[in-house]
Structure formats: structure tokens, C-alpha cells
């Protein structure tokens, strides 16, 4: 699974030729930890990318995308926000969001 930072977000997410699922998370967040196995399963898929942004390390990204609670998921397609959801999600719910 990729780790997105302020330095690589533009290249890895906004310029990606594949859809990208971004998980905004915090290391202290229980529901975020519960999502990790689901994200690892999704990361095995080849038709999209999966990665995380630690909200405590990258406040500018948090502010830009108006993240108010975690886990918060945003799907980017062609550099644009294509979908978002908050809270614990099933693998099927996240796949539906990505493929939307």
C-alpha cells in the first residue's frame, strides 16, 4: 500500500492514470486500524491504486480536502474527486465507490 505525502500526492494521486483510493487516517484511530486489512485486500487489485495519508503528518492535505473525521476515503479519477465516504466500510462498499 502506498503512503501519500505532500511531496508525492500530485504525482501519485492527481496525475495517476488509474483511479486512486486515498484513506485519510490517524495512527491513534481505532476504526482506521480496523480498516487496514480491507485496504490491504483492495491493494491487491490491479485496476486502481490504494494509499494512505496520515492526517497528523500532512495538515495541508487535510485542510485542502476538508477532512473532519477519520477514516475518510476519497476516490480520485483523472485528478478529480470522484467519490468520498467516511467511517468503517466493507470491501464491497469501497469497491462500489471506486468503480462508481
C-alpha positions, -999 to +999 in steps of 0.1 A: +000+000+000+013+034-009+019+062+016+009+096+002+027+127+013+025+164+005+055+157-017+042+128-038+004+135-037+004+154-070+023+127-089+009+096-073-028+107-070-037+137-091-016+126-122-024+089-119-037+071-150-056+047-127-083+056-101-068+061-066-085+053-033-070+076-006-075+067+030-071+097+053-063+081+087-047+086+121-024+061+139-044+066+171-078+059+154-094+025+162-117+024+132-088+033+110-069+003+123-099-019+117-099-008+080-063-018+074-070-055+064-097-043+040-073-018+024-046-045+021-071-067+003-080-038-021-044-031-026-041-065-044-063-052-072-046-040-103-071-016-119-067+011-092-042+023-066-047+023-028-028+046-004-030+064+029-024+099+042-016+103+079-037+133+089-013+143+117+017+145+094+001+163+064-023+190+077-023+209+044-038+179+026-063+175+054-073+212+051-074+211+013-098+181+012-118+193+043-112+161+063-131+165+096-130+129+109-113+096+101-112+072+084-122+093+054-119+079+019-117+098-013-116+083-048-097+103-074-101+098-111-082+119-137-071+143-109-106+150-097-126+138-066-149+111-080-164+099-047-160+101-009-172+083+022-165+084+059-162+057+086-157+020+085-167+005+051-168-030+038-146-041+009-177-042-013-187-006-004-153+007-012-152-012-045-185+003-054-172+038-046-140+032-067-159+017-097-188+041-093 
